[in-house]
Amino acid sequence: MPYFISGVTADHNSLISRKVEEFRSLNGVDVFTRHRVDEVDAVNMRVKVVDLDSGGESWADYTRLLLATGASAVIPPLEGTDLPGVFPLRKLEDSLSIKEFLKSNRPRRAVIVGAGPIGMEMSESFRTVGLEVSVVEMADQVMPYMDGDLAARVQAQIEKEGVNCLLGQRVEAFEAGPDGALGKVITSGGELEADLALLAIGVKPVTDLATAAGVELGVKGAIRVDGHMRTSVPGIYAAGDCATTRNVLTGREAWVPLGSTSRKQGRLVADNMFGGDAEFPGVQGTAVVKAFDLTVGRTGLSGSEAVEAGFEPVEISMEAESLHAYYPGRGVMDLKLVADLPTGRLLGAQVVGEMSSVAEKRLDIFVVAIRAGLTADESQYLDLAYAPPYSTAVDVPVIAANLMVGKIGGKACSCNGEGLER
Amino acid sequence: MPYFISGVTADHNSLISRKVEEFRSLNGVDVFTRHRVDEVDAVNMRVKVVDLDSGGESWADYTRLLLATGASAVIPPLEGTDLPGVFPLRKLEDSLSIKEFLKSNRPRRAVIVGAGPIGMEMSESFRTVGLEVSVVEMADQVMPYMDGDLAARVQAQIEKEGVNCLLGQRVEAFEAGPDGALGKVITSGGELEADLALLAIGVKPVTDLATAAGVELGVKGAIRVDGHMRTSVPGIYAAGDCATTRNVLTGREAWVPLGSTSRKQGRLVADNMFGGDAEFPGVQGTAVVKAFDLTVGRTGLSGSEAVEAGFEPVEISMEAESLHAYYPGRGVMDLKLVADLPTGRLLGAQVVGEMSSVAEKRLDIFVVAIRAGLTADESQYLDLAYAPPYSTAVDVPVIAANLMVGKIGGKACSCNGEGLER
């Protein structure tokens, strides 16, 4: 949607993965739009359906029920969030409303509440269409899920692109201007004149139906499911942004609502609801976002998350170039790698790189290495694909593993007196 | 060097990773250029060194000796390979000679002998500088290490770029023209008028010193080393293009001379020669090359190699787009994946994709998955980094794993009657 708002994507219909008609054309699939399920009767295995046009109610039986209710934008409990000019960005309709507002109201100044990935994408989007942009973030850094040093690189870049970053500040109210639409955003640090405000402080799982049906909730209030995507109530499954999952590194229940995960779970739960026995292993907290010309991504655990999960993390940081100097088009990237000292196992990676550095795919190399439990030592010898147009002869992930082995070796040495066995 | 010849790389000095002076500036490192080692006396642990300028000979003692003699271009035993206008492309000097010849002789028609990766790179290079290009290849496809169907895609592309592909033909002689330089290339299929010929039929390990020293050779005549890069003679190591390695999938001795491998081995053998105990695990036959706008790569085993190695391979092929339709700049790639039927373990992958498809990094994802022994089932749930500018919500490797699981499942089903245990 940020790309539709900026005009990179011309037609909002192209954002819809599959149209209703495509589902209806499948054998045995029926789709009811403008119908709402108001109640789940788990004892009699049926749902109460309201036809939103006629108002008529009916009960539909099920043998297996999937709750795929998703997540909704968090609207902060502040005055003025319902003013014209204040928008969340969660549904396709939100982006149409924003686009319409840009056209009809010609706003000049936008305030984005939240400097997470949506805040970054929308900073770029609003700058692209010519708005002045301020981002207000409670944390003292942009991209709160990244380490502070890498986040500082992102901040420097977006400030260079003209984005005003207000960190460590809370939004306290949205005030109307003389025309009755948004005029000011009041923050803990002062006032911002604003014609448009975007609420990008996160999402929450939609669980009303689930709780009413007696389905157990888990971490962050999401619907608790097992690896088969079964809820606590027999016959009821949940998947996607409304459901919990597991962090494969910590083994703990987690809630990481992302489209890439939802798609995988959707495929799996469909199999299981029809007699399959597939198990979703969980996620490792991978995320990537484009912030102007920067790629900002992470996977696995940060150093502090690793400590919290009981590991003994070692970190290395490096700056790398994606190609040898003699070949045109190389990009610079910063990479941070986290491993567990006693075992050498890779735990996490973070990248901030120019688009041309293909940092997100170097991150993906670590996604697989971390998932597979490779150690830093083993990762030194990955037989990655090399030719001058694509990478350096020893590519970034291998260099990072070299550095990590050096650091772990050094640490291990310094601990020898204490009897560390390696 | 192909990029220096085409002008993409302006300065040949930028192709040199480290200059002699850089090595000399290191503490404890001395470098003798224009000196040749003529003999290894393994009993007394010394080498005979000839000063090429003075002609003087001397003996130098060693406690550890590294043979890093590399590989040299294979020059076919045919008439006319020494004619002006006939070149190998192995040493930096070769590229300087070719560049000089282009300038002084203004050739119009080039014949490239061999349609492997160097042949592909040089086809692009010679087309870029305006030559007519014919490629003569003994095999009945270009890129002989790729599967035939994918190679056909490469052939179609290079033919579209004006390269004349002569497959299933042997070069029989190089004939001089009236000026004494190359005039014709005689092949098993006829004659080609040519002002320039490039020999790109491969390399062979340089092992004269090793054999004279009584060092054992291995597969393809390369110097046999163990995982520590030790030869059969105590105190003598070998690494890089002159040495054997192991294929991690088959466990067999292999010789796959590539710069990326040499660099890793160089680092490791230096550690080991100074008391380290690191072991090089081997390679998995990863290779990638740019052929005009196509990325052509492979890792692991092809279907036929897998059969030969005792596996029971299943293959899937797919065409994929690197991004969703709504985001600009996506590229198309063909991907082939090979897995082992009884275990589901991934064995190999091949890609041919437009440069914009970033096929080489999707290949790298499989490099790690294959190295780590992941199954197709496990690879379905890789938590790869997704955002619209980078990939599809379910990225190509995961879709490929989905297809593979479907195919293995189907195969397993069809074998149920025969009692296949899965």
Interface residues (C-beta under 8 A of the other chain):
Chain A: Y3 F4 V8 T9 D11 S14 L15 S17 P117 V248 L258 G259 S260 T261 R263 K264 R267 F280 P281 G282 V283 Q284 G285 T286 A287 V288 V289 K290 T295 G297 T299 H324 A325 Y326 Y327 P328 M355 V358 E360 K361 R362 L363 D364 I365 V367 V368 A369 R371 A372 G373 L374 E378 Q380 Y381 L382 D383 L384 A385 Y386 A387 P388 P389 Y390 S391 A393 V394 D395 V398 N402
Chain B: Y3 F4 V8 T9 D11 S14 L15 S17 P117 V248 L258 G259 S260 T261 R263 K264 R267 F280 P281 G282 V283 Q284 G285 T286 A287 V288 V289 K290 T295 G297 T299 H324 A325 Y326 Y327 P328 M355 V358 E360 K361 R362 L363 D364 I365 V367 V368 A369 R371 A372 G373 L374 E378 Q380 Y381 L382 D383 L384 A385 Y386 A387 P388 P389 Y390 S391 A393 V394 D395 V398 N402
